[in-house]
Amino acid sequence: MSKVSKIPNEDKLVKKALEVGFKMAKMQGIELPASSQPIKIKAVYLFLVEVNQITPLPESKLDGANIKKRLAIWLHNALPEGDPLK
């Protein structure tokens, strides 16, 4: 079993990543599904993989916790220094 360590503010980073991902998709004319949270998370993840913003996870690690962590890391790296979420 792999260890998925928690990063600071992960939940807030994921929430903000969903916001940013949906805006990016909309700017490109793509409507992502606005249903349940797990579906939104997977949709944003797949969109970001498709537009080469994040590296895809291996099939064996393609679960909710790892996808959330990948989104949180993506947004954390995109934020400017001094941002309260960083």
PDB file with SEQRES, HELIX, SHEET and CRYST1 records, atoms N, CA, C and O in Angstrom:
SEQRES   1 A   86  MET SER LYS VAL SER LYS ILE PRO ASN GLU ASP LYS LEU          
SEQRES   2 A   86  VAL LYS LYS ALA LEU GLU VAL GLY PHE LYS MET ALA LYS          
SEQRES   3 A   86  MET GLN GLY ILE GLU LEU PRO ALA SER SER GLN PRO ILE          
SEQRES   4 A   86  LYS ILE LYS ALA VAL TYR LEU PHE LEU VAL GLU VAL ASN          
SEQRES   5 A   86  GLN ILE THR PRO LEU PRO GLU SER LYS LEU ASP GLY ALA          
SEQRES   6 A   86  ASN ILE LYS LYS ARG LEU ALA ILE TRP LEU HIS ASN ALA          
SEQRES   7 A   86  LEU PRO GLU GLY ASP PRO LEU LYS                              
HELIX    1 AA1 GLU A   10  MET A   27  1                                  18    
HELIX    2 AA2 GLN A   37  GLU A   50  1                                  14    
HELIX    3 AA3 GLU A   59  LYS A   61  5                                   3    
HELIX    4 AA4 GLY A   64  ALA A   78  1                                  15    
CRYST1    1.000    1.000    1.000  90.00  90.00  90.00 P 1           1          
ATOM      1  N   MET A   1       0.841  -1.169   0.000  1.00  0.00           N  
ATOM      2  CA  MET A   1       0.000   0.000   0.000  1.00  0.00           C  
ATOM      3  C   MET A   1       0.895   1.244   0.000  1.00  0.00           C  
ATOM      4  O   MET A   1       1.833   1.344   0.790  1.00  0.00           O  
ATOM      5  N   SER A   2       0.593   2.184  -0.891  1.00  0.00           N  
ATOM      6  CA  SER A   2       1.427   3.374  -0.987  1.00  0.00           C  
ATOM      7  C   SER A   2       0.976   4.423   0.026  1.00  0.00           C  
ATOM      8  O   SER A   2      -0.197   4.502   0.390  1.00  0.00           O  
ATOM      9  N   LYS A   3       1.923   5.210   0.460  1.00  0.00           N  
ATOM     10  CA  LYS A   3       1.631   6.301   1.382  1.00  0.00           C  
ATOM     11  C   LYS A   3       1.261   7.530   0.559  1.00  0.00           C  
ATOM     12  O   LYS A   3       1.995   7.917  -0.351  1.00  0.00           O  
ATOM     13  N   VAL A   4       0.137   8.132   0.875  1.00  0.00           N  
ATOM     14  CA  VAL A   4      -0.250   9.392   0.251  1.00  0.00           C  
ATOM     15  C   VAL A   4      -0.195  10.437   1.347  1.00  0.00           C  
ATOM     16  O   VAL A   4      -1.130  10.574   2.135  1.00  0.00           O  
ATOM     17  N   SER A   5       0.914  11.177   1.393  1.00  0.00           N  
ATOM     18  CA  SER A   5       1.063  12.171   2.455  1.00  0.00           C  
ATOM     19  C   SER A   5       0.226  13.404   2.121  1.00  0.00           C  
ATOM     20  O   SER A   5       0.060  13.778   0.960  1.00  0.00           O  
ATOM     21  N   LYS A   6      -0.282  14.006   3.160  1.00  0.00           N  
ATOM     22  CA  LYS A   6      -1.154  15.172   3.013  1.00  0.00           C  
ATOM     23  C   LYS A   6      -0.291  16.429   2.906  1.00  0.00           C  
ATOM     24  O   LYS A   6       0.652  16.614   3.675  1.00  0.00           O  
ATOM     25  N   ILE A   7      -0.624  17.282   1.949  1.00  0.00           N  
ATOM     26  CA  ILE A   7       0.089  18.550   1.859  1.00  0.00           C  
ATOM     27  C   ILE A   7      -0.750  19.626   2.553  1.00  0.00           C  
ATOM     28  O   ILE A   7      -1.974  19.508   2.616  1.00  0.00           O  
ATOM     29  N   PRO A   8      -0.107  20.665   3.070  1.00  0.00           N  
ATOM     30  CA  PRO A   8      -0.856  21.714   3.781  1.00  0.00           C  
ATOM     31  C   PRO A   8      -1.915  22.349   2.872  1.00  0.00           C  
ATOM     32  O   PRO A   8      -1.655  22.600   1.696  1.00  0.00           O  
ATOM     33  N   ASN A   9      -3.084  22.602   3.410  1.00  0.00           N  
ATOM     34  CA  ASN A   9      -4.190  23.233   2.687  1.00  0.00           C  
ATOM     35  C   ASN A   9      -4.663  22.418   1.479  1.00  0.00           C  
ATOM     36  O   ASN A   9      -5.197  22.990   0.529  1.00  0.00           O  
ATOM     37  N   GLU A  10      -4.477  21.102   1.498  1.00  0.00           N  
ATOM     38  CA  GLU A  10      -4.813  20.290   0.324  1.00  0.00           C  
ATOM     39  C   GLU A  10      -6.271  20.468  -0.100  1.00  0.00           C  
ATOM     40  O   GLU A  10      -6.554  20.619  -1.288  1.00  0.00           O  
ATOM     41  N   ASP A  11      -7.191  20.450   0.853  1.00  0.00           N  
ATOM     42  CA  ASP A  11      -8.607  20.578   0.497  1.00  0.00           C  
ATOM     43  C   ASP A  11      -8.909  21.919  -0.162  1.00  0.00           C  
ATOM     44  O   ASP A  11      -9.655  21.982  -1.139  1.00  0.00           O  
ATOM     45  N   LYS A  12      -8.329  22.988   0.372  1.00  0.00           N  
ATOM     46  CA  LYS A  12      -8.536  24.318  -0.211  1.00  0.00           C  
ATOM     47  C   LYS A  12      -7.884  24.421  -1.586  1.00  0.00           C  
ATOM     48  O   LYS A  12      -8.433  25.042  -2.496  1.00  0.00           O  
ATOM     49  N   LEU A  13      -6.707  23.806  -1.733  1.00  0.00           N  
ATOM     50  CA  LEU A  13      -6.018  23.815  -3.024  1.00  0.00           C  
ATOM     51  C   LEU A  13      -6.826  23.053  -4.080  1.00  0.00           C  
ATOM     52  O   LEU A  13      -6.912  23.481  -5.231  1.00  0.00           O  
ATOM     53  N   VAL A  14      -7.414  21.929  -3.685  1.00  0.00           N  
ATOM     54  CA  VAL A  14      -8.226  21.141  -4.616  1.00  0.00           C  
ATOM     55  C   VAL A  14      -9.453  21.940  -5.037  1.00  0.00           C  
ATOM     56  O   VAL A  14      -9.813  21.963  -6.214  1.00  0.00           O  
ATOM     57  N   LYS A  15     -10.088  22.589  -4.078  1.00  0.00           N  
ATOM     58  CA  LYS A  15     -11.272  23.397  -4.377  1.00  0.00           C  
ATOM     59  C   LYS A  15     -10.921  24.507  -5.371  1.00  0.00           C  
ATOM     60  O   LYS A  15     -11.654  24.742  -6.332  1.00  0.00           O  
ATOM     61  N   LYS A  16      -9.804  25.183  -5.134  1.00  0.00           N  
ATOM     62  CA  LYS A  16      -9.363  26.259  -6.030  1.00  0.00           C  
ATOM     63  C   LYS A  16      -8.944  25.686  -7.386  1.00  0.00           C  
ATOM     64  O   LYS A  16      -9.188  26.313  -8.417  1.00  0.00           O  
ATOM     65  N   ALA A  17      -8.316  24.502  -7.401  1.00  0.00           N  
ATOM     66  CA  ALA A  17      -7.921  23.863  -8.656  1.00  0.00           C  
ATOM     67  C   ALA A  17      -9.152  23.548  -9.508  1.00  0.00           C  
ATOM     68  O   ALA A  17      -9.115  23.677 -10.732  1.00  0.00           O  
ATOM     69  N   LEU A  18     -10.240  23.136  -8.855  1.00  0.00           N  
ATOM     70  CA  LEU A  18     -11.480  22.876  -9.589  1.00  0.00           C  
ATOM     71  C   LEU A  18     -11.987  24.165 -10.234  1.00  0.00           C  
ATOM     72  O   LEU A  18     -12.386  24.171 -11.398  1.00  0.00           O  
ATOM     73  N   GLU A  19     -11.967  25.251  -9.468  1.00  0.00           N  
ATOM     74  CA  GLU A  19     -12.392  26.556  -9.996  1.00  0.00           C  
ATOM     75  C   GLU A  19     -11.566  26.943 -11.218  1.00  0.00           C  
ATOM     76  O   GLU A  19     -12.109  27.286 -12.268  1.00  0.00           O  
ATOM     77  N   VAL A  20     -10.255  26.883 -11.065  1.00  0.00           N  
ATOM     78  CA  VAL A  20      -9.341  27.275 -12.142  1.00  0.00           C  
ATOM     79  C   VAL A  20      -9.501  26.339 -13.342  1.00  0.00           C  
ATOM     80  O   VAL A  20      -9.536  26.794 -14.485  1.00  0.00           O  
ATOM     81  N   GLY A  21      -9.598  25.044 -13.084  1.00  0.00           N  
ATOM     82  CA  GLY A  21      -9.763  24.072 -14.168  1.00  0.00           C  
ATOM     83  C   GLY A  21     -11.032  24.297 -14.962  1.00  0.00           C  
ATOM     84  O   GLY A  21     -11.020  24.227 -16.191  1.00  0.00           O  
ATOM     85  N   PHE A  22     -12.139  24.568 -14.263  1.00  0.00           N  
ATOM     86  CA  PHE A  22     -13.403  24.834 -14.949  1.00  0.00           C  
ATOM     87  C   PHE A  22     -13.309  26.105 -15.796  1.00  0.00           C  
ATOM     88  O   PHE A  22     -13.825  26.149 -16.913  1.00  0.00           O  
ATOM     89  N   LYS A  23     -12.645  27.147 -15.257  1.00  0.00           N  
ATOM     90  CA  LYS A  23     -12.481  28.397 -16.019  1.00  0.00           C  
ATOM     91  C   LYS A  23     -11.615  28.174 -17.254  1.00  0.00           C  
ATOM     92  O   LYS A  23     -11.919  28.683 -18.333  1.00  0.00           O  
ATOM     93  N   MET A  24     -10.535  27.409 -17.090  1.00  0.00           N  
ATOM     94  CA  MET A  24      -9.659  27.120 -18.231  1.00  0.00           C  
ATOM     95  C   MET A  24     -10.408  26.362 -19.314  1.00  0.00           C  
ATOM     96  O   MET A  24     -10.284  26.671 -20.499  1.00  0.00           O  
ATOM     97  N   ALA A  25     -11.189  25.362 -18.900  1.00  0.00           N  
ATOM     98  CA  ALA A  25     -11.954  24.567 -19.865  1.00  0.00           C  
ATOM     99  C   ALA A  25     -12.965  25.443 -20.594  1.00  0.00           C  
ATOM    100  O   ALA A  25     -13.117  25.348 -21.812  1.00  0.00           O  
ATOM    101  N   LYS A  26     -13.655  26.295 -19.844  1.00  0.00           N  
ATOM    102  CA  LYS A  26     -14.662  27.177 -20.439  1.00  0.00           C  
ATOM    103  C   LYS A  26     -14.025  28.120 -21.451  1.00  0.00           C  
ATOM    104  O   LYS A  26     -14.603  28.380 -22.506  1.00  0.00           O  
ATOM    105  N   MET A  27     -12.834  28.635 -21.134  1.00  0.00           N  
ATOM    106  CA  MET A  27     -12.128  29.530 -22.053  1.00  0.00           C  
ATOM    107  C   MET A  27     -11.780  28.821 -23.360  1.00  0.00           C  
ATOM    108  O   MET A  27     -11.656  29.464 -24.402  1.00  0.00           O  
ATOM    109  N   GLN A  28     -11.621  27.498 -23.304  1.00  0.00           N  
ATOM    110  CA  GLN A  28     -11.317  26.728 -24.498  1.00  0.00           C  
ATOM    111  C   GLN A  28     -12.570  26.145 -25.140  1.00  0.00           C  
ATOM    112  O   GLN A  28     -12.483  25.350 -26.077  1.00  0.00           O  
ATOM    113  N   GLY A  29     -13.734  26.542 -24.634  1.00  0.00           N  
ATOM    114  CA  GLY A  29     -14.993  26.100 -25.215  1.00  0.00           C  
ATOM    115  C   GLY A  29     -15.421  24.703 -24.803  1.00  0.00           C  
ATOM    116  O   GLY A  29     -16.222  24.072 -25.492  1.00  0.00           O  
ATOM    117  N   ILE A  30     -14.896  24.213 -23.688  1.00  0.00           N  
ATOM    118  CA  ILE A  30     -15.225  22.867 -23.212  1.00  0.00           C  
ATOM    119  C   ILE A  30     -16.069  22.993 -21.952  1.00  0.00           C  
ATOM    120  O   ILE A  30     -15.696  23.694 -21.012  1.00  0.00           O  
ATOM    121  N   GLU A  31     -17.202  22.313 -21.939  1.00  0.00           N  
ATOM    122  CA  GLU A  31     -18.064  22.284 -20.752  1.00  0.00           C  
ATOM    123  C   GLU A  31     -17.783  21.006 -19.977  1.00  0.00           C  
ATOM    124  O   GLU A  31     -18.025  19.907 -20.475  1.00  0.00           O  
ATOM    125  N   LEU A  32     -17.281  21.146 -18.779  1.00  0.00           N  
ATOM    126  CA  LEU A  32     -17.039  19.981 -17.921  1.00  0.00           C  
ATOM    127  C   LEU A  32     -18.312  19.685 -17.134  1.00  0.00           C  
ATOM    128  O   LEU A  32     -19.094  20.596 -16.865  1.00  0.00           O  
ATOM    129  N   PRO A  33     -18.531  18.428 -16.763  1.00  0.00           N  
ATOM    130  CA  PRO A  33     -19.747  18.080 -16.012  1.00  0.00           C  
ATOM    131  C   PRO A  33     -19.760  18.727 -14.635  1.00  0.00           C  
ATOM    132  O   PRO A  33     -18.781  18.672 -13.890  1.00  0.00           O  
ATOM    133  N   ALA A  34     -20.887  19.338 -14.322  1.00  0.00           N  
ATOM    134  CA  ALA A  34     -21.031  20.008 -13.023  1.00  0.00           C  
ATOM    135  C   ALA A  34     -21.932  19.175 -12.127  1.00  0.00           C  
ATOM    136  O   ALA A  34     -22.974  19.650 -11.676  1.00  0.00           O  
ATOM    137  N   SER A  35     -21.541  17.945 -11.870  1.00  0.00           N  
ATOM    138  CA  SER A  35     -22.343  17.068 -11.017  1.00  0.00           C  
ATOM    139  C   SER A  35     -21.652  16.883  -9.675  1.00  0.00           C  
ATOM    140  O   SER A  35     -21.273  17.869  -9.042  1.00  0.00           O  
ATOM    141  N   SER A  36     -21.482  15.669  -9.235  1.00  0.00           N  
ATOM    142  CA  SER A  36     -20.912  15.413  -7.905  1.00  0.00           C  
ATOM    143  C   SER A  36     -19.421  15.773  -7.854  1.00  0.00           C  
ATOM    144  O   SER A  36     -18.752  15.857  -8.884  1.00  0.00           O  
ATOM    145  N   GLN A  37     -18.926  15.982  -6.647  1.00  0.00           N  
ATOM    146  CA  GLN A  37     -17.531  16.375  -6.422  1.00  0.00           C  
ATOM    147  C   GLN A  37     -16.522  15.395  -7.042  1.00  0.00           C  
ATOM    148  O   GLN A  37     -15.588  15.837  -7.710  1.00  0.00           O  
ATOM    149  N   PRO A  38     -16.686  14.070  -6.838  1.00  0.00           N  
ATOM    150  CA  PRO A  38     -15.709  13.145  -7.438  1.00  0.00           C  
ATOM    151  C   PRO A  38     -15.684  13.225  -8.964  1.00  0.00           C  
ATOM    152  O   PRO A  38     -14.624  13.082  -9.573  1.00  0.00           O  
ATOM    153  N   ILE A  39     -16.829  13.449  -9.577  1.00  0.00           N  
ATOM    154  CA  ILE A  39     -16.882  13.543 -11.045  1.00  0.00           C  
ATOM    155  C   ILE A  39     -16.215  14.837 -11.509  1.00  0.00           C  
ATOM    156  O   ILE A  39     -15.507  14.845 -12.516  1.00  0.00           O  
ATOM    157  N   LYS A  40     -16.439  15.927 -10.780  1.00  0.00           N  
ATOM    158  CA  LYS A  40     -15.786  17.199 -11.110  1.00  0.00           C  
ATOM    159  C   LYS A  40     -14.267  17.057 -11.020  1.00  0.00           C  
ATOM    160  O   LYS A  40     -13.535  17.516 -11.897  1.00  0.00           O  
ATOM    161  N   ILE A  41     -13.808  16.419  -9.954  1.00  0.00           N  
ATOM    162  CA  ILE A  41     -12.367  16.256  -9.741  1.00  0.00           C  
ATOM    163  C   ILE A  41     -11.755  15.450 -10.878  1.00  0.00           C  
ATOM    164  O   ILE A  41     -10.713  15.824 -11.416  1.00  0.00           O  
ATOM    165  N   LYS A  42     -12.391  14.359 -11.243  1.00  0.00           N  
ATOM    166  CA  LYS A  42     -11.850  13.517 -12.320  1.00  0.00           C  
ATOM    167  C   LYS A  42     -11.907  14.250 -13.658  1.00  0.00           C  
ATOM    168  O   LYS A  42     -10.986  14.132 -14.467  1.00  0.00           O  
ATOM    169  N   ALA A  43     -12.992  15.014 -13.902  1.00  0.00           N  
ATOM    170  CA  ALA A  43     -13.126  15.756 -15.154  1.00  0.00           C  
ATOM    171  C   ALA A  43     -12.026  16.809 -15.293  1.00  0.00           C  
ATOM    172  O   ALA A  43     -11.430  16.949 -16.361  1.00  0.00           O  
ATOM    173  N   VAL A  44     -11.759  17.546 -14.219  1.00  0.00           N  
ATOM    174  CA  VAL A  44     -10.706  18.566 -14.260  1.00  0.00           C  
ATOM    175  C   VAL A  44      -9.349  17.898 -14.439  1.00  0.00           C  
ATOM    176  O   VAL A  44      -8.515  18.377 -15.207  1.00  0.00           O  
ATOM    177  N   TYR A  45      -9.129  16.801 -13.737  1.00  0.00           N  
ATOM    178  CA  TYR A  45      -7.868  16.057 -13.884  1.00  0.00           C  
ATOM    179  C   TYR A  45      -7.665  15.629 -15.338  1.00  0.00           C  
ATOM    180  O   TYR A  45      -6.600  15.858 -15.911  1.00  0.00           O  
ATOM    181  N   LEU A  46      -8.682  15.011 -15.930  1.00  0.00           N  
ATOM    182  CA  LEU A  46      -8.565  14.545 -17.311  1.00  0.00           C  
ATOM    183  C   LEU A  46      -8.368  15.703 -18.288  1.00  0.00           C  
ATOM    184  O   LEU A  46      -7.620  15.582 -19.259  1.00  0.00           O  
ATOM    185  N   PHE A  47      -9.040  16.825 -18.029  1.00  0.00           N  
ATOM    186  CA  PHE A  47      -8.859  18.008 -18.874  1.00  0.00           C  
ATOM    187  C   PHE A  47      -7.418  18.502 -18.782  1.00  0.00           C  
ATOM    188  O   PHE A  47      -6.795  18.786 -19.804  1.00  0.00           O  
ATOM    189  N   LEU A  48      -6.886  18.606 -17.568  1.00  0.00           N  
ATOM    190  CA  LEU A  48      -5.522  19.106 -17.383  1.00  0.00           C  
ATOM    191  C   LEU A  48      -4.484  18.160 -17.983  1.00  0.00           C  
ATOM    192  O   LEU A  48      -3.451  18.610 -18.478  1.00  0.00           O  
ATOM    193  N   VAL A  49      -4.747  16.868 -17.943  1.00  0.00           N  
ATOM    194  CA  VAL A  49      -3.851  15.909 -18.596  1.00  0.00           C  
ATOM    195  C   VAL A  49      -3.906  16.128 -20.105  1.00  0.00           C  
ATOM    196  O   VAL A  49      -2.873  16.134 -20.775  1.00  0.00           O  
ATOM    197  N   GLU A  50      -5.110  16.306 -20.634  1.00  0.00           N  
ATOM    198  CA  GLU A  50      -5.303  16.485 -22.075  1.00  0.00           C  
ATOM    199  C   GLU A  50      -4.589  17.729 -22.603  1.00  0.00           C  
ATOM    200  O   GLU A  50      -4.037  17.704 -23.703  1.00  0.00           O  
ATOM    201  N   VAL A  51      -4.597  18.809 -21.836  1.00  0.00           N  
ATOM    202  CA  VAL A  51      -3.948  20.052 -22.271  1.00  0.00           C  
ATOM    203  C   VAL A  51      -2.501  20.153 -21.769  1.00  0.00           C  
ATOM    204  O   VAL A  51      -1.897  21.225 -21.805  1.00  0.00           O  
ATOM    205  N   ASN A  52      -1.967  19.044 -21.310  1.00  0.00           N  
ATOM    206  CA  ASN A  52      -0.564  18.929 -20.898  1.00  0.00           C  
ATOM    207  C   ASN A  52      -0.177  19.880 -19.762  1.00  0.00           C  
ATOM    208  O   ASN A  52       0.937  20.403 -19.741  1.00  0.00           O  
ATOM    209  N   GLN A  53      -1.087  20.100 -18.831  1.00  0.00           N  
ATOM    210  CA  GLN A  53      -0.780  20.909 -17.658  1.00  0.00           C  
ATOM    211  C   GLN A  53      -0.231  20.048 -16.525  1.00  0.00           C  
ATOM    212  O   GLN A  53       0.560  20.520 -15.708  1.00  0.00           O  
ATOM    213  N   ILE A  54      -0.649  18.788 -16.476  1.00  0.00           N  
ATOM    214  CA  ILE A  54      -0.135  17.869 -15.461  1.00  0.00           C  
ATOM    215  C   ILE A  54       0.191  16.531 -16.112  1.00  0.00           C  
ATOM    216  O   ILE A  54      -0.355  16.175 -17.156  1.00  0.00           O  
ATOM    217  N   THR A  55       1.085  15.810 -15.475  1.00  0.00           N  
ATOM    218  CA  THR A  55       1.473  14.489 -15.942  1.00  0.00           C  
ATOM    219  C   THR A  55       0.436  13.475 -15.471  1.00  0.00           C  
ATOM    220  O   THR A  55       0.024  13.499 -14.311  1.00  0.00           O  
ATOM    221  N   PRO A  56       0.010  12.579 -16.375  1.00  0.00           N  
ATOM    222  CA  PRO A  56      -0.987  11.585 -15.945  1.00  0.00           C  
ATOM    223  C   PRO A  56      -0.421  10.611 -14.916  1.00  0.00           C  
ATOM    224  O   PRO A  56       0.762  10.271 -14.929  1.00  0.00           O  
ATOM    225  N   LEU A  57      -1.300  10.180 -14.035  1.00  0.00           N  
ATOM    226  CA  LEU A  57      -0.936   9.178 -13.040  1.00  0.00           C  
ATOM    227  C   LEU A  57      -0.908   7.804 -13.695  1.00  0.00           C  
ATOM    228  O   LEU A  57      -1.623   7.579 -14.672  1.00  0.00           O  
ATOM    229  N   PRO A  58      -0.098   6.880 -13.183  1.00  0.00           N  
ATOM    230  CA  PRO A  58      -0.156   5.506 -13.683  1.00  0.00           C  
ATOM    231  C   PRO A  58      -1.519   4.888 -13.344  1.00  0.00           C  
ATOM    232  O   PRO A  58      -2.139   5.266 -12.350  1.00  0.00           O  
ATOM    233  N   GLU A  59      -1.975   3.957 -14.151  1.00  0.00           N  
ATOM    234  CA  GLU A  59      -3.279   3.311 -13.955  1.00  0.00           C  
ATOM    235  C   GLU A  59      -3.445   2.776 -12.535  1.00  0.00           C  
ATOM    236  O   GLU A  59      -4.535   2.850 -11.967  1.00  0.00           O  
ATOM    237  N   SER A  60      -2.381   2.242 -11.965  1.00  0.00           N  
ATOM    238  CA  SER A  60      -2.478   1.640 -10.634  1.00  0.00           C  
ATOM    239  C   SER A  60      -2.712   2.681  -9.528  1.00  0.00           C  
ATOM    240  O   SER A  60      -3.124   2.327  -8.423  1.00  0.00           O  
ATOM    241  N   LYS A  61      -2.455   3.948  -9.819  1.00  0.00           N  
ATOM    242  CA  LYS A  61      -2.624   4.989  -8.804  1.00  0.00           C  
ATOM    243  C   LYS A  61      -3.745   5.955  -9.162  1.00  0.00           C  
ATOM    244  O   LYS A  61      -3.816   7.050  -8.605  1.00  0.00           O  
ATOM    245  N   LEU A  62      -4.607   5.569 -10.070  1.00  0.00           N  
ATOM    246  CA  LEU A  62      -5.684   6.435 -10.535  1.00  0.00           C  
ATOM    247  C   LEU A  62      -6.893   6.301  -9.618  1.00  0.00           C  
ATOM    248  O   LEU A  62      -7.896   5.685  -9.981  1.00  0.00           O  
ATOM    249  N   ASP A  63      -6.787   6.889  -8.417  1.00  0.00           N  
ATOM    250  CA  ASP A  63      -7.906   6.877  -7.481  1.00  0.00           C  
ATOM    251  C   ASP A  63      -8.126   8.293  -6.959  1.00  0.00           C  
ATOM    252  O   ASP A  63      -7.332   9.191  -7.237  1.00  0.00           O  
ATOM    253  N   GLY A  64      -9.182   8.487  -6.220  1.00  0.00           N  
ATOM    254  CA  GLY A  64      -9.564   9.810  -5.753  1.00  0.00           C  
ATOM    255  C   GLY A  64      -8.492  10.551  -4.984  1.00  0.00           C  
ATOM    256  O   GLY A  64      -8.241  11.727  -5.248  1.00  0.00           O  
ATOM    257  N   ALA A  65      -7.851   9.881  -4.032  1.00  0.00           N  
ATOM    258  CA  ALA A  65      -6.843  10.535  -3.190  1.00  0.00           C  
ATOM    259  C   ALA A  65      -5.644  10.996  -4.014  1.00  0.00           C  
ATOM    260  O   ALA A  65      -5.149  12.106  -3.820  1.00  0.00           O  
ATOM    261  N   ASN A  66      -5.181  10.157  -4.923  1.00  0.00           N  
ATOM    262  CA  ASN A  66      -4.021  10.517  -5.734  1.00  0.00           C  
ATOM    263  C   ASN A  66      -4.355  11.623  -6.739  1.00  0.00           C  
ATOM    264  O   ASN A  66      -3.521  12.487  -7.011  1.00  0.00           O  
ATOM    265  N   ILE A  67      -5.573  11.595  -7.288  1.00  0.00           N  
ATOM    266  CA  ILE A  67      -5.986  12.647  -8.225  1.00  0.00           C  
ATOM    267  C   ILE A  67      -6.084  13.980  -7.484  1.00  0.00           C  
ATOM    268  O   ILE A  67      -5.624  15.003  -7.991  1.00  0.00           O  
ATOM    269  N   LYS A  68      -6.674  13.976  -6.297  1.00  0.00           N  
ATOM    270  CA  LYS A  68      -6.775  15.202  -5.502  1.00  0.00           C  
ATOM    271  C   LYS A  68      -5.385  15.758  -5.191  1.00  0.00           C  
ATOM    272  O   LYS A  68      -5.143  16.960  -5.306  1.00  0.00           O  
ATOM    273  N   LYS A  69      -4.480  14.867  -4.798  1.00  0.00           N  
ATOM    274  CA  LYS A  69      -3.123  15.302  -4.475  1.00  0.00           C  
ATOM    275  C   LYS A  69      -2.444  15.905  -5.702  1.00  0.00           C  
ATOM    276  O   LYS A  69      -1.753  16.918  -5.597  1.00  0.00           O  
ATOM    277  N   ARG A  70      -2.641  15.283  -6.866  1.00  0.00           N  
ATOM    278  CA  ARG A  70      -2.030  15.798  -8.102  1.00  0.00           C  
ATOM    279  C   ARG A  70      -2.572  17.189  -8.433  1.00  0.00           C  
ATOM    280  O   ARG A  70      -1.811  18.072  -8.830  1.00  0.00           O  
ATOM    281  N   LEU A  71      -3.884  17.388  -8.270  1.00  0.00           N  
ATOM    282  CA  LEU A  71      -4.486  18.700  -8.523  1.00  0.00           C  
ATOM    283  C   LEU A  71      -3.958  19.740  -7.530  1.00  0.00           C  
ATOM    284  O   LEU A  71      -3.661  20.872  -7.911  1.00  0.00           O  
ATOM    285  N   ALA A  72      -3.843  19.352  -6.260  1.00  0.00           N  
ATOM    286  CA  ALA A  72      -3.343  20.272  -5.230  1.00  0.00           C  
ATOM    287  C   ALA A  72      -1.900  20.676  -5.523  1.00  0.00           C  
ATOM    288  O   ALA A  72      -1.546  21.847  -5.390  1.00  0.00           O  
ATOM    289  N   ILE A  73      -1.087  19.737  -5.911  1.00  0.00           N  
ATOM    290  CA  ILE A  73       0.316  20.034  -6.227  1.00  0.00           C  
ATOM    291  C   ILE A  73       0.399  20.943  -7.452  1.00  0.00           C  
ATOM    292  O   ILE A  73       1.193  21.883  -7.482  1.00  0.00           O  
ATOM    293  N   TRP A  74      -0.425  20.658  -8.463  1.00  0.00           N  
ATOM    294  CA  TRP A  74      -0.442  21.486  -9.677  1.00  0.00           C  
ATOM    295  C   TRP A  74      -0.743  22.940  -9.323  1.00  0.00           C  
ATOM    296  O   TRP A  74      -0.031  23.846  -9.756  1.00  0.00           O  
ATOM    297  N   LEU A  75      -1.793  23.162  -8.541  1.00  0.00           N  
ATOM    298  CA  LEU A  75      -2.168  24.530  -8.191  1.00  0.00           C  
ATOM    299  C   LEU A  75      -1.123  25.163  -7.274  1.00  0.00           C  
ATOM    300  O   LEU A  75      -0.795  26.338  -7.433  1.00  0.00           O  
ATOM    301  N   HIS A  76      -0.603  24.404  -6.324  1.00  0.00           N  
ATOM    302  CA  HIS A  76       0.418  24.921  -5.399  1.00  0.00           C  
ATOM    303  C   HIS A  76       1.618  25.448  -6.189  1.00  0.00           C  
ATOM    304  O   HIS A  76       2.156  26.509  -5.872  1.00  0.00           O  
ATOM    305  N   ASN A  77       2.032  24.710  -7.211  1.00  0.00           N  
ATOM    306  CA  ASN A  77       3.173  25.132  -8.025  1.00  0.00           C  
ATOM    307  C   ASN A  77       2.837  26.328  -8.910  1.00  0.00           C  
ATOM    308  O   ASN A  77       3.736  27.082  -9.284  1.00  0.00           O  
ATOM    309  N   ALA A  78       1.563  26.517  -9.252  1.00  0.00           N  
ATOM    310  CA  ALA A  78       1.159  27.621 -10.115  1.00  0.00           C  
ATOM    311  C   ALA A  78       0.947  28.924  -9.341  1.00  0.00           C  
ATOM    312  O   ALA A  78       0.952  30.002  -9.936  1.00  0.00           O  
ATOM    313  N   LEU A  79       0.764  28.836  -8.041  1.00  0.00           N  
ATOM    314  CA  LEU A  79       0.490  30.035  -7.246  1.00  0.00           C  
ATOM    315  C   LEU A  79       1.747  30.886  -7.078  1.00  0.00           C  
ATOM    316  O   LEU A  79       2.859  30.362  -7.002  1.00  0.00           O  
ATOM    317  N   PRO A  80       1.558  32.201  -7.021  1.00  0.00           N  
ATOM    318  CA  PRO A  80       2.720  33.070  -6.792  1.00  0.00           C  
ATOM    319  C   PRO A  80       3.186  32.980  -5.331  1.00  0.00           C  
ATOM    320  O   PRO A  80       2.421  32.609  -4.441  1.00  0.00           O  
ATOM    321  N   GLU A  81       4.432  33.320  -5.115  1.00  0.00           N  
ATOM    322  CA  GLU A  81       4.979  33.335  -3.746  1.00  0.00           C  
ATOM    323  C   GLU A  81       4.166  34.316  -2.908  1.00  0.00           C  
ATOM    324  O   GLU A  81       3.766  35.375  -3.393  1.00  0.00           O  
ATOM    325  N   GLY A  82       3.927  33.962  -1.659  1.00  0.00           N  
ATOM    326  CA  GLY A  82       3.197  34.821  -0.762  1.00  0.00           C  
ATOM    327  C   GLY A  82       1.697  34.626  -0.802  1.00  0.00           C  
ATOM    328  O   GLY A  82       0.979  35.269  -0.036  1.00  0.00           O  
ATOM    329  N   ASP A  83       1.199  33.759  -1.671  1.00  0.00           N  
ATOM    330  CA  ASP A  83      -0.240  33.481  -1.718  1.00  0.00           C  
ATOM    331  C   ASP A  83      -0.622  32.769  -0.435  1.00  0.00           C  
ATOM    332  O   ASP A  83       0.127  31.914   0.037  1.00  0.00           O  
ATOM    333  N   PRO A  84      -1.788  33.106   0.152  1.00  0.00           N  
ATOM    334  CA  PRO A  84      -2.172  32.480   1.415  1.00  0.00           C  
ATOM    335  C   PRO A  84      -2.340  30.959   1.331  1.00  0.00           C  
ATOM    336  O   PRO A  84      -2.181  30.275   2.343  1.00  0.00           O  
ATOM    337  N   LEU A  85      -2.652  30.422   0.173  1.00  0.00           N  
ATOM    338  CA  LEU A  85      -2.791  28.964   0.050  1.00  0.00           C  
ATOM    339  C   LEU A  85      -1.448  28.260  -0.059  1.00  0.00           C  
ATOM    340  O   LEU A  85      -1.372  27.046   0.129  1.00  0.00           O  
ATOM    341  N   LYS A  86      -0.409  28.989  -0.355  1.00  0.00           N  
ATOM    342  CA  LYS A  86       0.912  28.393  -0.534  1.00  0.00           C  
ATOM    343  C   LYS A  86       1.576  28.215   0.756  1.00  0.00           C  
ATOM    344  O   LYS A  86       2.704  27.724   0.807  1.00  0.00           O  
TER     345      LYS A  86                                                      
END                                                                             
